[in-house]
Amino acid sequence: MKYIIVLGDGMSDWPLDEIGGKTPLEVAQKPNMDMLIKSGIAGIAHTVPEGMPAGSDVANLSVFGLDPKIYYTGRSPLEAISMGLKLNSDDTALRCNLVTLSDEDVYENRFMIDYSAGEITTEESTVLMNAVAEGLNRDGISFYPGISYRHCLIWRNGPMDIRLTPPHDISGKKIFEFLPQGPGHELALKLMKKSTEILKNHPVNISRIKRGLNPANSIWLWGQGKKPVIPLFIEKYGLCGSVISAVDLIKGIGIASGMNPVNVEGATGNIKTNFKGKAEAALKELREGRDFVYLHVEAPDECGHQGQLKEKIQAIELIDKEVLGTLLKGLEGMGDYRLMVLPDHPTPIAIKTHSDDPVPFFIYDSRKPDVVNPEAVYTEIFTKSTGLSIQEGHTLMDRFLEV
């Protein structure tokens, strides 16, 4: 038996007036999802425990079968693991975004223009982060370049109770109320301010401005955490797994769980990604003996954060066509398999950030291909109507794997 999870990050949404009071999932053309759900089990799952932040870190831990209340130690340590960074027990890892702020003279008066600096390329961001590291690294403070706008700061003996805000939560807002607060906030803010001096006139940013692109003119720190201790997937479930994602966070969870991380050429973490290549990589892993593949696609989430309705619908359609379509064709003749499709959390266009609403899911089993409900479609409304509600999201994996 083979097991495949296709996770469309942030894929679910709220009804929007622009599309007749429907959600992107309702209007997207997704024949494969709508076909499979007719023969499968469908419902909703609460992937974000009450009182916890509605982040991809918490939600994906749940989908991986890990109770966030036990295993969540912060977002950035998981990303650091994927980046190959060694964390000591006294280290605090922080996510370091390259962002675009407005250009008021006083830093505190600036606005968050773009949490991703125009989804800056990895090639450009690596040059910028190396400059930041050269200018700001000191004893106990080390910056490391990652992918696109997502980078890392390792702060020896850094505070865990410093209060930091994800930049994608404050798009278009004045940053004053969201600057670091609490223990260690003076140093964090100093680093953020100093970064603007390094980045403002950097040749990479001058070139981006000339090309009409947003400059990466500041770092933004958030997502602090300590080194996690996560059980191995093979010991918990008896299955050998692989993880496929362009996002360090997801790869980090997989690596910490003992899974094989698979890099796919052209995988970007946005809508201009290699959808089909991810599916082909999953099939290769299964053919080579892996029992389980966690295939993550970031594109719908990025579109939600940017408020891009048309692009979010397109991302869902590409997941259906290029990912699911390729998987279904390749799985023919490979034996029995179970397939689950779901988001980790909603990323509603209306608020441009995550919500903690339960997510729609369905599970298809190739041993049971007969149509159960010919009216079934993969939407938030239908999955809620089934009455199946997984209150503790981390238990959904047990149901999927028939544990």
QUIKA-V326491 format. One record per pair of residues at least 6 apart in sequence whose C-alpha atoms are under 8 Angstrom apart, sorted by sequence separation. I is the first residue (numbers start at 1). GAP is how many residues later the second one is. D is the distance in whole Angstrom. If there is no record, write none. Layout:
i->(I,I)
gap->(GAP,GAP)
d->(D,D)
//
This chain:
i->(15,16,48,52,61,62,80,87,104,136,137,145,146,180,199,208,209,233,234,245,254,255,267,268,286,303,331,347,348,376,390,15,16,61,80,103,136,144,145,208,233,234,243,244,254,266,267,286,347,348,14,15,19,102,143,144,180,233,243,266,267,285,303,304,346,347,14,59,101,102,133,143,144,180,206,265,303,345,346,13,48,58,61,77,101,102,133,143,179,205,251,264,267,345,346,12,13,47,48,61,101,102,132,133,142,143,205,243,266,267,282,300,301,345,346,12,13,47,100,101,141,142,205,242,243,265,300,345,346,12,47,80,99,100,101,130,141,142,165,264,282,299,300,345,346,11,48,58,99,100,129,130,140,141,164,165,264,345,47,57,77,99,100,129,130,140,141,164,165,300,344,47,77,99,100,129,140,164,243,279,299,300,343,362,57,76,77,98,99,100,140,163,164,199,200,241,242,243,244,245,246,264,278,342,343,361,57,76,97,98,99,100,162,163,199,200,241,242,243,244,245,246,342,343,360,49,75,76,97,98,126,162,163,199,240,241,242,243,244,262,342,360,49,75,125,126,162,242,244,341,342,360,126,161,162,196,246,340,341,359,362,125,129,161,162,163,195,196,245,246,247,275,297,340,341,361,125,162,195,196,246,340,360,122,125,159,195,232,233,234,245,339,340,360,122,123,159,193,231,232,233,338,339,121,122,158,192,230,231,232,233,273,338,339,98,121,122,192,229,230,271,338,120,121,192,269,270,271,337,338,119,120,192,269,270,271,336,337,119,269,270,336,337,271,336,116,117,270,271,116,188,245,269,270,244,244,363,244,271,309,308,305,307,242,275,279,304,305,306,307,271,275,279,283,304,305,278,279,282,304,307,250,276,280,301,303,305,306,9,275,276,279,280,283,287,305,242,275,279,283,304,305,241,244,304,99,240,241,242,243,244,245,246,276,98,239,240,241,242,243,244,245,246,247,97,98,115,239,240,241,242,243,244,245,246,97,98,115,167,239,241,243,245,96,97,114,95,96,112,136,166,167,95,96,115,165,166,95,96,114,164,165,166,94,95,112,113,114,136,164,165,93,94,112,113,136,164,93,94,111,112,113,340,93,94,111,112,92,93,111,112,338,83,91,92,111,112,132,135,91,92,110,111,160,91,92,109,110,160,90,91,92,108,109,110,132,160,90,91,92,108,109,131,132,90,92,108,97,108,128,80,79,128,76,128,127,124,107,118,118,120,117,118,117,117,114,147,147,100,100,99,100,101,99,100,101,98,99,100,98,99,98,99,98,99,97,98,96,97,96,97,95,96,95,96,94,95,94,95,94,95,93,94,93,94,92,93,92,93,92,91,92,90,91,89,168,89,88,87,76,77,75,76,77,74,75,76,77,78,74,75,77,78,74,77,73,74,73,73,73,72,71,71,71,83,82,237,82,80,79,82,83,78,79,82,78,79,81,78,79,80,76,79,82,75,78,81,78,81,78,171,169,168,169,168,60,57,61,57,63,2,60,24,28,59,27,28,30,59,7,9,30,33,2,3,4,5,6,7,8,9,10,24,25,28,29,32,56,2,3,4,5,6,7,8,9,11,24,28,31,32,56,1,2,3,4,5,6,7,8,9,10,11,30,55,4,6,8,9,10,25,30,33,54,8,9,24,32,8,32,10,47,48,47,55,54,11,54,54,53,11,8,33,48,47,48,46,48,8,46,47,46,47,45,46,44,45,44,45,44,45,43,44,6,42,43,42,43,42,41,42,40,41,40,41,40,37,39,40,37,67,68,37,67,36,40,65,66,39,65,39,63,64,65,11,12,39,40,62,63,65,11,39,40,62,65,2,4,6,8,10,12,13,38,39,61,62,63,64,65,1,2,3,4,5,6,7,8,9,10,11,12,13,14,16,38,39,63,1,2,3,4,5,6,7,8,9,10,11,12,13,14,38,1,2,3,4,5,6,7,8,9,10,11,12,13,14,38,1,5,7,9,10,38,10,38,37,38,44,37,43,44,37,42,43,34,35,43,34,43,46,49,10,33,34,42,43,44,45,46,49,33,43,44,45,46,47,48,42,43,44,45,46,47,12,43,45,46,47,12,45,45,26,25,26,25,26,25,12,3)
gap->(6,6,6,6,6,6,6,6,6,6,6,6,6,6,6,6,6,6,6,6,6,6,6,6,6,6,6,6,6,6,6,7,7,7,7,7,7,7,7,7,7,7,7,7,7,7,7,7,7,7,8,8,8,8,8,8,8,8,8,8,8,8,8,8,8,8,9,9,9,9,9,9,9,9,9,9,9,9,9,10,10,10,10,10,10,10,10,10,10,10,10,10,10,10,10,11,11,11,11,11,11,11,11,11,11,11,11,11,11,11,11,11,11,11,11,12,12,12,12,12,12,12,12,12,12,12,12,12,12,13,13,13,13,13,13,13,13,13,13,13,13,13,13,13,13,14,14,14,14,14,14,14,14,14,14,14,14,14,15,15,15,15,15,15,15,15,15,15,15,15,15,16,16,16,16,16,16,16,16,16,16,16,16,16,17,17,17,17,17,17,17,17,17,17,17,17,17,17,17,17,17,17,17,17,17,17,18,18,18,18,18,18,18,18,18,18,18,18,18,18,18,18,18,18,18,19,19,19,19,19,19,19,19,19,19,19,19,19,19,19,19,19,20,20,20,20,20,20,20,20,20,20,21,21,21,21,21,21,21,21,21,22,22,22,22,22,22,22,22,22,22,22,22,22,22,22,23,23,23,23,23,23,23,24,24,24,24,24,24,24,24,24,24,24,25,25,25,25,25,25,25,25,25,26,26,26,26,26,26,26,26,26,26,26,27,27,27,27,27,27,27,27,28,28,28,28,28,28,28,28,29,29,29,29,29,29,29,29,30,30,30,30,30,31,31,32,32,32,32,33,33,33,33,33,34,37,37,38,40,40,41,42,42,43,43,43,43,43,43,43,44,44,44,44,44,44,45,45,45,45,45,46,46,46,46,46,46,46,47,47,47,47,47,47,47,47,48,48,48,48,48,48,49,49,49,50,50,50,50,50,50,50,50,50,51,51,51,51,51,51,51,51,51,51,52,52,52,52,52,52,52,52,52,52,52,53,53,53,53,53,53,53,53,54,54,54,55,55,55,55,55,55,56,56,56,56,56,57,57,57,57,57,57,58,58,58,58,58,58,58,58,59,59,59,59,59,59,60,60,60,60,60,60,61,61,61,61,62,62,62,62,62,63,63,63,63,63,63,63,64,64,64,64,64,65,65,65,65,65,66,66,66,66,66,66,66,66,67,67,67,67,67,67,67,68,68,68,70,71,71,72,73,74,76,76,77,80,86,95,96,96,97,97,98,99,100,100,101,114,115,116,116,116,117,117,117,118,118,118,119,119,120,120,121,121,122,122,123,123,124,124,125,125,126,126,127,127,128,128,129,129,130,130,131,131,132,132,133,133,134,135,135,136,136,137,137,138,139,140,147,147,148,148,148,149,149,149,149,149,150,150,150,150,151,151,152,152,153,154,155,156,157,158,159,165,166,166,167,168,169,169,169,170,170,170,171,171,171,172,172,172,173,173,173,174,174,174,175,175,178,181,183,184,184,185,190,192,192,193,281,284,284,285,285,285,286,286,286,286,287,287,287,287,288,288,288,288,288,288,288,288,288,288,288,288,288,288,288,289,289,289,289,289,289,289,289,289,289,289,289,289,289,290,290,290,290,290,290,290,290,290,290,290,290,290,291,291,291,291,291,291,291,291,291,292,292,292,292,293,293,294,297,297,298,299,300,301,301,302,303,305,308,308,308,309,309,310,310,311,311,311,312,312,313,313,314,314,315,315,316,316,317,317,318,318,318,319,319,320,321,321,322,322,323,323,324,325,325,325,326,326,326,327,327,328,328,328,328,329,329,330,330,330,330,331,331,331,331,331,331,331,332,332,332,332,332,333,333,333,333,333,333,333,333,333,333,333,333,333,333,334,334,334,334,334,334,334,334,334,334,334,334,334,334,334,334,334,334,335,335,335,335,335,335,335,335,335,335,335,335,335,335,335,336,336,336,336,336,336,336,336,336,336,336,336,336,336,336,337,337,337,337,337,337,338,338,339,339,339,340,340,340,341,341,341,342,342,342,343,343,343,343,344,344,344,344,344,344,344,344,344,345,345,345,345,345,345,345,346,346,346,346,346,346,347,347,347,347,347,348,348,351,352,353,353,354,354,355,368,398)
d->(5,6,6,8,7,6,8,8,6,8,7,5,7,8,7,7,6,7,5,6,7,6,5,8,7,7,8,5,7,7,7,4,6,6,8,6,8,6,7,6,7,7,8,7,7,6,5,8,4,7,8,5,8,5,8,5,7,7,6,5,8,8,6,7,6,6,6,8,6,5,7,6,6,6,8,7,5,7,6,6,6,6,8,8,6,7,5,4,7,5,6,8,8,7,7,8,7,8,5,8,5,6,7,7,6,6,6,6,8,8,6,8,8,6,7,7,8,5,7,5,7,5,8,7,8,7,5,7,8,7,8,7,8,5,7,8,6,7,6,6,7,7,8,7,7,7,7,7,8,5,7,8,8,5,7,7,6,6,5,8,8,6,6,7,7,6,7,7,8,6,7,7,5,5,7,5,5,5,6,8,6,7,6,8,8,5,7,7,5,5,8,6,7,7,5,8,5,6,6,7,7,7,7,7,7,8,6,5,7,6,5,8,7,5,5,8,5,4,5,5,7,8,6,8,8,8,8,5,7,6,5,6,6,7,7,6,6,6,7,8,5,7,8,8,7,7,5,7,8,6,7,6,8,7,5,6,5,7,6,7,8,8,8,7,6,8,8,5,8,6,6,8,8,6,7,7,6,6,6,8,5,4,6,7,7,6,6,7,5,7,8,6,6,7,5,8,6,7,8,4,6,7,5,8,4,7,6,6,6,5,7,8,6,7,8,5,7,5,8,6,8,4,5,8,6,7,6,5,6,6,6,6,8,5,4,7,8,6,6,6,8,6,8,8,6,8,7,6,8,5,7,8,8,8,7,8,7,7,8,7,7,7,5,7,7,8,5,8,8,7,6,7,5,7,6,7,7,7,8,5,6,8,5,7,6,8,8,6,8,6,5,6,7,7,8,4,7,6,6,7,5,5,6,7,7,7,5,6,6,6,6,6,8,7,5,8,5,4,5,5,5,5,8,7,5,7,5,6,6,6,6,6,6,7,8,5,8,5,7,7,8,8,8,6,6,8,7,5,7,7,8,8,6,5,7,8,6,5,6,6,7,6,7,6,6,6,6,8,8,5,8,7,5,5,5,8,7,6,6,8,5,8,7,5,8,6,6,6,6,5,6,8,7,6,5,4,6,6,7,6,6,6,5,6,4,6,6,6,6,6,5,5,8,7,8,7,8,5,6,7,6,6,7,8,8,7,5,8,8,7,7,8,8,7,7,8,7,7,7,5,8,5,8,6,5,8,8,8,6,6,8,5,7,5,5,7,5,6,6,7,6,6,6,5,7,5,6,6,5,5,7,8,5,6,7,6,5,6,5,5,7,8,4,5,7,6,5,6,6,5,6,8,8,8,7,7,6,7,6,6,8,5,6,6,6,6,6,6,8,6,6,6,8,4,7,5,7,6,7,6,7,7,7,7,7,5,8,7,8,5,6,8,7,4,4,5,8,5,8,8,7,7,5,7,7,5,7,6,7,8,8,7,7,6,6,7,7,7,8,7,7,6,7,5,5,7,7,7,6,8,7,6,6,8,6,6,6,7,6,6,6,8,7,7,7,6,6,7,5,5,5,5,5,5,5,5,5,5,6,7,7,7,7,6,6,6,6,6,6,6,7,6,6,5,8,7,8,8,6,4,7,7,8,7,7,5,8,7,8,7,7,7,8,7,7,6,8,6,5,8,7,8,8,6,8,8,8,8,7,7,7,4,7,5,7,6,5,5,7,5,7,6,6,8,8,6,6,6,4,5,6,6,5,5,7,5,6,7,7,7,8,8,7,5,6,8,8,5,7,4,6,7,7,6,8,7,6,8,5,6,7,5,4,7,4,5,8,8,8,8,6,7,5,5,5,7,8,7,7,7,7,6,6,6,6,6,6,6,5,6,7,5,6,6,8,6,7,6,5,4,5,5,5,5,5,5,6,5,6,7,4,8,5,5,6,6,6,6,7,5,7,7,5,7,7,7,8,6,7,8,7,8,5,7,8,5,6,7,6,6,4,6,6,6,6,7,8,8,5,6,8,7,7,8,5,7,7,6,6,6,8,6,5,5,4,5,7,7,7,6,6,6,6,4,7,8,7,5,7,7,5,7,8,7,6,6,8,8,7,7)
//
